[in-house]
Amino acid sequence: MGYAGRSRTGLAAASVALALLSPAAQAAGQVVSGSGGLHADAAIDLKVVIPQLLEMRLLDHPAQVTVSAADAAAGEVVVSGPRVALVANDRRGYFLEARLAAPFAGASIEGLPAPLTVDAEGGRALMPSMVGMQRPEPYRVRYHLRLKEGTAPGTYAWPVALQIESP
């Protein structure tokens, strides 16, 4: 058999194979037209995962707090100036939780996105979502620290521990 005969035989075999594969090709997203042209369609599923970000930095917080005789008599110490830098990317917002050490009976923290009140058991407040907003500047806060009755004047370790949590 000459070259032309083998060519026709090969072409016929390819046509039969293509016809047999046509249902499989169509199931795979390819359509075979009668004129011999191929057309392919495909779909890609793309999923972007943004990792959860919860970040808190305490800036300008003192290591100690001094209770003067006037503070002891008033039952409260006010500390202004510390800053709290917060970043959270959860659409539900985030929790700020606070714990308090002796000799303090309670505290309120002003200057955060939502008020936070702390008692002997601790305190927790849901803060609003930051999603879609620019990263905020650190919040300048004011601590109102309520003393336990009978607290003597002196220097005490910083009593407030803050923690950020997802909702």
Phi and psi in degrees as GROMACS dihedral restraints (atoms count N, CA, C in turn):
[ dihedral_restraints ]
;  ai    aj    ak    al  type     phi  dphi    fc
    3     4     5     6     1   -79.8    20    10
    4     5     6     7     1  -179.8    20    10
    6     7     8     9     1   -60.9    20    10
    7     8     9    10     1   -42.3    20    10
    9    10    11    12     1   -63.6    20    10
   10    11    12    13     1   -37.1    20    10
   12    13    14    15     1   -68.7    20    10
   13    14    15    16     1   -41.6    20    10
   15    16    17    18     1   -67.2    20    10
   16    17    18    19     1   -35.3    20    10
   18    19    20    21     1   -63.9    20    10
   19    20    21    22     1   -44.5    20    10
   21    22    23    24     1   -68.0    20    10
   22    23    24    25     1   -38.9    20    10
   24    25    26    27     1   -65.6    20    10
   25    26    27    28     1   -43.6    20    10
   27    28    29    30     1   -63.5    20    10
   28    29    30    31     1   -39.7    20    10
   30    31    32    33     1   -67.1    20    10
   31    32    33    34     1   -40.4    20    10
   33    34    35    36     1   -65.3    20    10
   34    35    36    37     1   -43.1    20    10
   36    37    38    39     1   -64.4    20    10
   37    38    39    40     1   -39.7    20    10
   39    40    41    42     1   -65.9    20    10
   40    41    42    43     1   -38.7    20    10
   42    43    44    45     1   -65.3    20    10
   43    44    45    46     1   -42.1    20    10
   45    46    47    48     1   -64.6    20    10
   46    47    48    49     1   -44.8    20    10
   48    49    50    51     1   -62.1    20    10
   49    50    51    52     1   -40.9    20    10
   51    52    53    54     1   -65.7    20    10
   52    53    54    55     1   -39.8    20    10
   54    55    56    57     1   -66.0    20    10
   55    56    57    58     1   -39.2    20    10
   57    58    59    60     1   -69.9    20    10
   58    59    60    61     1   -34.1    20    10
   60    61    62    63     1   -82.0    20    10
   61    62    63    64     1   -11.9    20    10
   63    64    65    66     1   -54.4    20    10
   64    65    66    67     1   -47.9    20    10
   66    67    68    69     1   -61.3    20    10
   67    68    69    70     1   -38.6    20    10
   69    70    71    72     1   -68.4    20    10
   70    71    72    73     1   -39.0    20    10
   72    73    74    75     1   -65.7    20    10
   73    74    75    76     1   -40.3    20    10
   75    76    77    78     1   -65.9    20    10
   76    77    78    79     1   -37.9    20    10
   78    79    80    81     1   -66.3    20    10
   79    80    81    82     1   -29.2    20    10
   81    82    83    84     1   -85.9    20    10
   82    83    84    85     1     3.8    20    10
   84    85    86    87     1    97.9    20    10
   85    86    87    88     1     4.8    20    10
   87    88    89    90     1  -106.7    20    10
   88    89    90    91     1   139.9    20    10
   90    91    92    93     1  -116.0    20    10
   91    92    93    94     1   129.9    20    10
   93    94    95    96     1  -101.6    20    10
   94    95    96    97     1   122.0    20    10
   96    97    98    99     1   -91.5    20    10
   97    98    99   100     1   163.9    20    10
   99   100   101   102     1   -67.3    20    10
  100   101   102   103     1   -22.8    20    10
  102   103   104   105     1   -84.2    20    10
  103   104   105   106     1     0.0    20    10
  105   106   107   108     1    96.3    20    10
  106   107   108   109     1    -5.2    20    10
  108   109   110   111     1   -80.8    20    10
  109   110   111   112     1   147.7    20    10
  111   112   113   114     1  -108.5    20    10
  112   113   114   115     1   146.9    20    10
  114   115   116   117     1  -134.6    20    10
  115   116   117   118     1   130.6    20    10
  117   118   119   120     1  -119.0    20    10
  118   119   120   121     1   138.5    20    10
  120   121   122   123     1  -122.6    20    10
  121   122   123   124     1   146.8    20    10
  123   124   125   126     1  -148.4    20    10
  124   125   126   127     1   156.1    20    10
  126   127   128   129     1  -126.5    20    10
  127   128   129   130     1   142.9    20    10
  129   130   131   132     1  -122.2    20    10
  130   131   132   133     1   128.5    20    10
  132   133   134   135     1   -93.5    20    10
  133   134   135   136     1   121.0    20    10
  135   136   137   138     1  -117.4    20    10
  136   137   138   139     1   129.3    20    10
  138   139   140   141     1  -127.2    20    10
  139   140   141   142     1   124.8    20    10
  141   142   143   144     1  -104.0    20    10
  142   143   144   145     1   124.9    20    10
  144   145   146   147     1  -111.2    20    10
  145   146   147   148     1   120.1    20    10
  147   148   149   150     1  -100.3    20    10
  148   149   150   151     1   119.0    20    10
  150   151   152   153     1   -66.4    20    10
  151   152   153   154     1   147.3    20    10
  153   154   155   156     1   -67.3    20    10
  154   155   156   157     1   137.5    20    10
  156   157   158   159     1  -125.0    20    10
  157   158   159   160     1   119.5    20    10
  159   160   161   162     1  -130.6    20    10
  160   161   162   163     1   116.0    20    10
  162   163   164   165     1  -138.0    20    10
  163   164   165   166     1   134.6    20    10
  165   166   167   168     1  -138.2    20    10
  166   167   168   169     1   132.4    20    10
  168   169   170   171     1  -127.3    20    10
  169   170   171   172     1   132.4    20    10
  171   172   173   174     1   -95.3    20    10
  172   173   174   175     1   121.6    20    10
  174   175   176   177     1  -117.1    20    10
  175   176   177   178     1   138.1    20    10
  177   178   179   180     1    62.1    20    10
  178   179   180   181     1    24.8    20    10
  180   181   182   183     1   -84.1    20    10
  181   182   183   184     1   134.9    20    10
  183   184   185   186     1   -73.9    20    10
  184   185   186   187     1   155.0    20    10
  186   187   188   189     1   -81.7    20    10
  187   188   189   190     1   -21.7    20    10
  189   190   191   192     1  -139.6    20    10
  190   191   192   193     1   162.9    20    10
  192   193   194   195     1  -130.5    20    10
  193   194   195   196     1   136.1    20    10
  195   196   197   198     1  -101.6    20    10
  196   197   198   199     1   129.1    20    10
  198   199   200   201     1  -103.4    20    10
  199   200   201   202     1   113.4    20    10
  201   202   203   204     1   -82.5    20    10
  202   203   204   205     1   171.8    20    10
  204   205   206   207     1   -62.6    20    10
  205   206   207   208     1   -37.1    20    10
  207   208   209   210     1   -66.9    20    10
  208   209   210   211     1   -39.7    20    10
  210   211   212   213     1   -63.2    20    10
  211   212   213   214     1   -44.8    20    10
  213   214   215   216     1   -61.2    20    10
  214   215   216   217     1   -41.0    20    10
  216   217   218   219     1   -67.2    20    10
  217   218   219   220     1   -36.9    20    10
  219   220   221   222     1   -78.2    20    10
  220   221   222   223     1   -22.3    20    10
  222   223   224   225     1    80.2    20    10
  223   224   225   226     1    15.3    20    10
  225   226   227   228     1  -154.3    20    10
  226   227   228   229     1   145.6    20    10
  228   229   230   231     1  -122.0    20    10
  229   230   231   232     1   133.5    20    10
  231   232   233   234     1  -110.2    20    10
  232   233   234   235     1   126.5    20    10
  234   235   236   237     1  -118.4    20    10
  235   236   237   238     1   116.2    20    10
  237   238   239   240     1  -112.6    20    10
  238   239   240   241     1   151.9    20    10
  240   241   242   243     1   115.4    20    10
  241   242   243   244     1   -33.4    20    10
  243   244   245   246     1   -61.4    20    10
  244   245   246   247     1   154.9    20    10
  246   247   248   249     1  -125.0    20    10
  247   248   249   250     1   151.9    20    10
  249   250   251   252     1  -127.1    20    10
  250   251   252   253     1   118.3    20    10
  252   253   254   255     1   -95.1    20    10
  253   254   255   256     1   123.5    20    10
  255   256   257   258     1  -126.3    20    10
  256   257   258   259     1   137.3    20    10
  258   259   260   261     1  -140.3    20    10
  259   260   261   262     1   127.4    20    10
  261   262   263   264     1  -148.0    20    10
  262   263   264   265     1   136.6    20    10
  264   265   266   267     1  -114.2    20    10
  265   266   267   268     1    23.7    20    10
  267   268   269   270     1   -88.5    20    10
  268   269   270   271     1   128.3    20    10
  270   271   272   273     1   -62.1    20    10
  271   272   273   274     1   -20.5    20    10
  273   274   275   276     1   -86.1    20    10
  274   275   276   277     1    -4.3    20    10
  276   277   278   279     1    94.8    20    10
  277   278   279   280     1  -153.6    20    10
  279   280   281   282     1  -159.2    20    10
  280   281   282   283     1   159.8    20    10
  282   283   284   285     1  -102.0    20    10
  283   284   285   286     1   141.0    20    10
  285   286   287   288     1  -110.3    20    10
  286   287   288   289     1   128.3    20    10
  288   289   290   291     1  -118.3    20    10
  289   290   291   292     1   141.1    20    10
  291   292   293   294     1  -130.0    20    10
  292   293   294   295     1   143.6    20    10
  294   295   296   297     1  -123.2    20    10
  295   296   297   298     1   150.9    20    10
  297   298   299   300     1  -126.5    20    10
  298   299   300   301     1   137.9    20    10
  300   301   302   303     1  -104.5    20    10
  301   302   303   304     1   160.9    20    10
  303   304   305   306     1   -66.3    20    10
  304   305   306   307     1   153.3    20    10
  306   307   308   309     1   -94.7    20    10
  307   308   309   310     1    35.3    20    10
  309   310   311   312     1  -101.8    20    10
  310   311   312   313     1   138.6    20    10
  312   313   314   315     1   -97.2    20    10
  313   314   315   316     1   -23.1    20    10
  315   316   317   318     1  -171.5    20    10
  316   317   318   319     1   170.6    20    10
  318   319   320   321     1  -158.4    20    10
  319   320   321   322     1   155.8    20    10
  321   322   323   324     1  -130.1    20    10
  322   323   324   325     1   143.4    20    10
  324   325   326   327     1  -119.5    20    10
  325   326   327   328     1   118.1    20    10
  327   328   329   330     1  -103.3    20    10
  328   329   330   331     1   153.4    20    10
  330   331   332   333     1   102.5    20    10
  331   332   333   334     1    -6.4    20    10
  333   334   335   336     1   -84.1    20    10
  334   335   336   337     1   169.5    20    10
  336   337   338   339     1   -59.4    20    10
  337   338   339   340     1   -24.5    20    10
  339   340   341   342     1  -142.6    20    10
  340   341   342   343     1   151.1    20    10
  342   343   344   345     1   -65.0    20    10
  343   344   345   346     1   147.7    20    10
  345   346   347   348     1  -131.2    20    10
  346   347   348   349     1   119.5    20    10
  348   349   350   351     1  -113.1    20    10
  349   350   351   352     1   136.4    20    10
  351   352   353   354     1  -124.5    20    10
  352   353   354   355     1   135.5    20    10
  354   355   356   357     1  -121.3    20    10
  355   356   357   358     1  -168.9    20    10
  357   358   359   360     1   -59.0    20    10
  358   359   360   361     1   -27.1    20    10
  360   361   362   363     1   -84.3    20    10
  361   362   363   364     1   -13.6    20    10
  363   364   365   366     1   111.5    20    10
  364   365   366   367     1  -172.8    20    10
  366   367   368   369     1  -155.4    20    10
  367   368   369   370     1   154.5    20    10
  369   370   371   372     1  -150.2    20    10
  370   371   372   373     1   137.0    20    10
  372   373   374   375     1  -139.5    20    10
  373   374   375   376     1   138.8    20    10
  375   376   377   378     1   -83.0    20    10
  376   377   378   379     1   124.1    20    10
  378   379   380   381     1   -99.4    20    10
  379   380   381   382     1   150.3    20    10
  381   382   383   384     1   -69.6    20    10
  382   383   384   385     1   159.0    20    10
  384   385   386   387     1   -64.1    20    10
  385   386   387   388     1   147.3    20    10
  387   388   389   390     1  -106.0    20    10
  388   389   390   391     1     1.7    20    10
  390   391   392   393     1   -62.0    20    10
  391   392   393   394     1   132.8    20    10
  393   394   395   396     1    84.3    20    10
  394   395   396   397     1     0.8    20    10
  396   397   398   399     1  -108.3    20    10
  397   398   399   400     1   159.2    20    10
  399   400   401   402     1   -70.7    20    10
  400   401   402   403     1   153.9    20    10
  402   403   404   405     1   -60.6    20    10
  403   404   405   406     1   123.6    20    10
  405   406   407   408     1   -74.4    20    10
  406   407   408   409     1   155.3    20    10
  408   409   410   411     1   -67.0    20    10
  409   410   411   412     1   156.7    20    10
  411   412   413   414     1   -57.1    20    10
  412   413   414   415     1   141.7    20    10
  414   415   416   417     1   -82.1    20    10
  415   416   417   418     1   127.5    20    10
  417   418   419   420     1   -83.9    20    10
  418   419   420   421     1   121.3    20    10
  420   421   422   423     1  -114.1    20    10
  421   422   423   424     1   161.9    20    10
  423   424   425   426     1  -129.6    20    10
  424   425   426   427     1   125.6    20    10
  426   427   428   429     1   -99.8    20    10
  427   428   429   430     1   126.6    20    10
  429   430   431   432     1  -105.0    20    10
  430   431   432   433     1   105.9    20    10
  432   433   434   435     1  -102.6    20    10
  433   434   435   436     1   114.2    20    10
  435   436   437   438     1   -87.1    20    10
  436   437   438   439     1   129.8    20    10
  438   439   440   441     1   -86.5    20    10
  439   440   441   442     1   148.8    20    10
  441   442   443   444     1   -68.8    20    10
  442   443   444   445     1   147.9    20    10
  444   445   446   447     1   -58.4    20    10
  445   446   447   448     1   136.5    20    10
  447   448   449   450     1    85.0    20    10
  448   449   450   451     1     7.5    20    10
  450   451   452   453     1   -65.8    20    10
  451   452   453   454     1   128.9    20    10
  453   454   455   456     1   -82.9    20    10
  454   455   456   457     1   150.5    20    10
  456   457   458   459     1   -59.4    20    10
  457   458   459   460     1   149.6    20    10
  459   460   461   462     1   159.4    20    10
  460   461   462   463     1  -172.9    20    10
  462   463   464   465     1  -110.5    20    10
  463   464   465   466     1   129.8    20    10
  465   466   467   468     1  -125.3    20    10
  466   467   468   469     1   154.8    20    10
  468   469   470   471     1   -61.7    20    10
  469   470   471   472     1   149.9    20    10
  471   472   473   474     1   -55.4    20    10
  472   473   474   475     1   125.8    20    10
  474   475   476   477     1   -92.2    20    10
  475   476   477   478     1   -10.3    20    10
  477   478   479   480     1  -105.0    20    10
  478   479   480   481     1   125.6    20    10
  480   481   482   483     1  -113.4    20    10
  481   482   483   484     1   123.7    20    10
  483   484   485   486     1  -107.3    20    10
  484   485   486   487     1   148.8    20    10
  486   487   488   489     1  -144.7    20    10
  487   488   489   490     1   142.3    20    10
  489   490   491   492     1  -105.9    20    10
  490   491   492   493     1   138.3    20    10
  492   493   494   495     1  -139.8    20    10
  493   494   495   496     1   155.3    20    10
  495   496   497   498     1   -78.9    20    10
  496   497   498   499     1   151.4    20    10
